[in-house]
Amino acid sequence: MREKFEKVLNELNEALVELGNLVVGQFEKAESVLKSKDTELAKIIIEDDDKIDLLKEEIEYKCLKLIATQTPLASDLRRLFTSIKVIQDLERIGDYAVDLAKVSMYIPEDEHLDYKIAEYFSGVIRKMITEVVEAYINNDKKKAIEIYESDEAIDSKYYDLFTNVMNQMNNGQISNAIGVQTLFMIKFFERAGDHINNICENIMYLKSGEFFKRRLRE
């Protein structure tokens, strides 16, 4: 019985990794579409979000089925409930890639966003997603702390850019259309980072059974 349970847990981990990879792929495409304003690619990102939603629902079903039909230990229950929360955060992060694709559709034909901004944030977010999924699978507290603290750089970059973009709009250096879409873009990236932080906190929960908010070093 226990062997069967462990087998399903391993399958859940594999599905979670697959979900993370799908989300990373969405951000890769979103980065490209913010540069190219490729409407067809933007539509693909929006359509592919259904794959993420479907896989999330499949993982949730497997978790709930295990809880209902098996006799999980307390540690197993913690893992299963936490897995559900993690995939919910991953699904939400994927939604921000869709939001970024929609941003590209509102950029005037004769204007462009600063691609370096998208490149920076996309690279950081994709790296964090890959690493946080791996940390969750390995129950790696040290890595979770490292990822959690790295989000401070995203927040700092966001606030600096927000101020800079507002100043540029006020001084007429960029159009309001570009300014507003840039603000939307950096906000979506910043929010993705917040959801990655949620996953880091859940890794801590696995270790202690207690919820932590900005107390990861305890």
HELIX and SHEET records of a PDB file:
HELIX    1   1 ARG A    2  SER A   36  1                                  35    
HELIX    2   2 THR A   39  THR A   69  1                                  31    
HELIX    3   3 ALA A   74  MET A  105  1                                  32    
HELIX    4   4 TYR A  115  ASN A  138  1                                  24    
HELIX    5   5 LYS A  141  ASN A  170  1                                  30    
HELIX    6   6 ASN A  176  SER A  208  1                                  33    
END                                                                             
